Amino acid sequence: MTDAAAGFPATGRCNCGAIQFRLLREPMFVHCCHCTWCQRETGSAFVLNALIETAEIELLEGEPERTCRPSNSGIGQTVLRCPQCEVALWSHFGGREQFAFVRVGSLEEPALCPPDIHIFTSTKQPWVDLRGDTPVVPEFYRRSDYWPAPAYARYQALMPG
């Protein structure tokens, strides 16, 4: 068991508590996205998304509202939000419902999901300092180049033949 796996299952919720959920296992990979689209959508300098199998999310309370939103890639995304406080909890990109991009800030212990990679750093805010051990790429990347083999195998298992 990795250090990160020791904190899982992990719980999360929206601000008002109407939606509560549990991640049943550690995410496959965590993106810190610095694209301008994510900056605008979150009102922040970046977003932290933990990529996990949707089947590994257990809804404990409430029912998130699904909204279809455009995305910078053009493939669109479905954002699941609390219908009361409207906090975004996770997304599905490009109709791939088998994967969820969980907003790390919605976890009770967001420190369980530090970024595995910083992406789209060509548009990061100039005051964000990315010195350290976490990989940094100017745009996106090839998963097989950065993901640990077990995480990549989990991802591949859900991809259509």
C-alpha positions as CSV (number, residue, x, y, z in Angstrom):
1,M,0.0,0.0,0.0
2,T,1.4,3.4,-0.9
3,D,1.4,6.3,1.5
4,A,-1.5,7.9,-0.4
5,A,-3.6,4.7,-0.3
6,A,-3.4,4.7,3.5
7,G,-5.9,7.6,3.6
8,F,-8.5,5.8,1.4
9,P,-11.5,5.4,1.4
10,A,-11.8,9.2,1.7
11,T,-14.9,11.3,2.1
12,G,-15.9,14.5,0.4
13,R,-18.8,16.9,0.2
14,C,-20.1,20.2,-1.1
15,N,-20.1,23.4,1.0
16,C,-23.6,23.0,2.4
17,G,-23.3,19.2,3.0
18,A,-26.3,18.2,0.9
19,I,-24.0,16.1,-1.3
20,Q,-21.6,13.7,0.5
21,F,-19.5,11.1,-1.2
22,R,-16.7,8.6,-0.7
23,L,-13.7,7.7,-2.9
24,L,-13.4,4.0,-2.3
25,R,-9.7,3.9,-3.4
26,E,-6.9,6.2,-4.3
27,P,-7.2,8.1,-7.6
28,M,-5.3,6.9,-10.6
29,F,-3.6,10.3,-11.1
30,V,-4.0,13.9,-10.0
31,H,-3.7,16.8,-12.4
32,C,-3.0,20.4,-11.5
33,C,-4.4,22.2,-14.5
34,H,-3.2,25.7,-15.2
35,C,-5.1,26.3,-18.5
36,T,-6.9,29.6,-18.8
37,W,-10.2,27.8,-19.2
38,C,-9.9,26.2,-15.7
39,Q,-8.7,29.5,-14.3
40,R,-11.9,31.2,-15.5
41,E,-14.2,28.3,-14.6
42,T,-12.8,28.1,-11.0
43,G,-12.0,31.7,-10.4
44,S,-8.5,30.6,-9.3
45,A,-5.1,30.1,-10.8
46,F,-5.6,26.4,-11.4
47,V,-7.7,23.4,-10.6
48,L,-6.8,20.1,-8.9
49,N,-8.6,17.1,-10.4
50,A,-8.2,13.5,-9.1
51,L,-8.9,11.1,-11.9
52,I,-10.7,8.0,-10.6
53,E,-13.1,5.3,-11.9
54,T,-16.6,6.6,-11.5
55,A,-17.5,3.2,-10.0
56,E,-15.1,4.0,-7.2
57,I,-17.2,7.0,-6.1
58,E,-19.9,6.1,-3.6
59,L,-22.7,8.6,-3.1
60,L,-23.5,8.9,0.6
61,E,-26.0,11.7,0.7
62,G,-28.0,13.6,-1.9
63,E,-28.0,13.5,-5.7
64,P,-25.7,15.8,-7.7
65,E,-27.1,17.8,-10.6
66,R,-25.6,17.2,-14.0
67,T,-24.9,20.1,-16.3
68,C,-23.3,19.9,-19.7
69,R,-20.6,22.5,-20.2
70,P,-18.2,23.3,-23.1
71,S,-14.5,22.7,-22.5
72,N,-11.4,24.2,-24.0
73,S,-10.6,20.9,-25.8
74,G,-14.0,21.1,-27.6
75,I,-15.1,17.7,-26.3
76,G,-17.2,19.1,-23.6
77,Q,-17.7,18.0,-20.0
78,T,-20.6,17.0,-17.7
79,V,-20.1,18.7,-14.3
80,L,-21.8,17.2,-11.3
81,R,-22.7,19.9,-8.8
82,C,-24.7,20.3,-5.6
83,P,-28.1,21.6,-6.6
84,Q,-28.3,23.8,-3.5
85,C,-24.8,25.4,-3.1
86,E,-23.7,24.7,-6.7
87,V,-20.2,23.5,-5.8
88,A,-18.6,21.4,-8.6
89,L,-17.8,18.0,-7.2
90,W,-16.5,16.1,-10.3
91,S,-16.7,16.1,-14.1
92,H,-16.8,13.6,-16.9
93,F,-15.0,14.8,-20.0
94,G,-16.0,14.0,-23.6
95,G,-18.8,11.6,-22.6
96,R,-16.4,9.2,-20.9
97,E,-18.7,8.5,-17.9
98,Q,-16.4,5.7,-16.7
99,F,-13.9,8.2,-15.5
100,A,-14.5,11.1,-13.0
101,F,-12.3,14.1,-12.4
102,V,-13.0,14.8,-8.7
103,R,-12.3,18.3,-7.5
104,V,-9.7,17.7,-4.8
105,G,-10.9,20.7,-2.8
106,S,-14.2,18.9,-2.2
107,L,-12.4,16.2,-0.2
108,E,-12.5,16.4,3.6
109,E,-8.7,15.8,3.4
110,P,-7.5,17.4,0.2
111,A,-3.9,16.8,1.2
112,L,-4.4,13.1,0.3
113,C,-4.3,14.1,-3.3
114,P,-1.3,16.2,-4.1
115,P,-0.7,16.8,-7.8
116,D,1.1,14.1,-9.8
117,I,1.7,16.5,-12.7
118,H,1.2,20.2,-13.6
119,I,-0.4,20.6,-17.0
120,F,-1.0,23.5,-19.4
121,T,1.7,25.5,-17.6
122,S,2.3,27.5,-20.7
123,T,-0.6,29.6,-19.5
124,K,0.0,29.4,-15.7
125,Q,0.0,32.6,-13.7
126,P,3.6,34.1,-13.6
127,W,3.6,34.2,-9.7
128,V,2.9,30.4,-9.4
129,D,6.2,28.8,-8.5
130,L,6.5,25.2,-9.8
131,R,10.0,24.4,-8.6
132,G,10.0,20.9,-7.0
133,D,9.8,17.2,-7.8
134,T,6.3,17.2,-9.5
135,P,6.6,17.0,-13.3
136,V,5.6,20.1,-15.2
137,V,4.5,20.1,-18.9
138,P,3.6,23.1,-21.1
139,E,0.4,21.5,-22.5
140,F,-0.9,17.9,-22.0
141,Y,1.2,14.7,-22.1
142,R,1.2,11.0,-23.0
143,R,-0.1,9.1,-20.0
144,S,2.3,6.2,-20.5
145,D,5.2,8.6,-20.0
146,Y,4.1,9.8,-16.5
147,W,1.6,7.4,-14.9
148,P,2.7,4.6,-12.7
149,A,2.1,1.2,-14.4
150,P,-0.7,0.1,-12.0
151,A,-2.6,3.4,-12.5
152,Y,-2.2,3.2,-16.2
153,A,-3.5,-0.4,-16.2
154,R,-6.6,0.8,-14.3
155,Y,-7.2,3.5,-17.0
156,Q,-6.6,1.1,-19.9
157,A,-9.0,-1.5,-18.4
158,L,-11.9,1.0,-18.8
159,M,-11.0,2.2,-22.3
160,P,-13.1,0.7,-25.2
161,G,-11.2,-2.0,-27.2
